[in-house]
Every structure is written in C-alpha cells, then in structure tokens.
Amino acid sequence: NQFFAVGIDADPCPKVERGACCFANGECWENVGPVHCDSNRGLWIGDGTVCDDCNLGGPDDCPTDTNDDGVVNVDDLLHVIATFGNVCP
C-alpha cells in the first residue's frame, strides 16, 4: 500500500546559489554554483555576481617599475641586480 497526503504544503525548495566563477587565465563562467566552480579549480565570487565582478589582479600597468616607486629609472635596474639569484617562495 502507498499513501500520500492531500492539501499539505510541501517545504519550499532550497535557494540555489548562482554566480560568477573566475579563472586565472581570464576565463569566466556565469550562473554556476560554488561546488561546480570549485571542482573546476575556479574562484566562485558569490551569489548573484557576474563576470564583470571578477578581479584577479589583472596585468601590471608598469612591470618595469620593479621597486614600485612609480618611476622607471636606474633604481629599478639596481633593484633587479640586487635581487638577482634570490629564490622565490
């Protein structure tokens, strides 16, 4: 025998989170959940977000300014020479 109730309201469906998933290569997926994003090694940035919200740092505006003083000059060259051969973490 199978029984069911008539007239009883069911619990509402749980809210499904959907948002943008950002990748280091600049690719972005929209309208995905956090589990799907994480399993594809992306960065899920939250419910209701879109790809325009992704901010992965972007390109360096002045990569030759190695000491970050806002000027490219001999001090940057000396900085490169001084740190040449250091092992990066």
Disulfide bonds with the S-S distance in Angstrom:
Cys21-Cys37 1.94
Cys22-Cys54 1.68
Cys28-Cys51 1.93
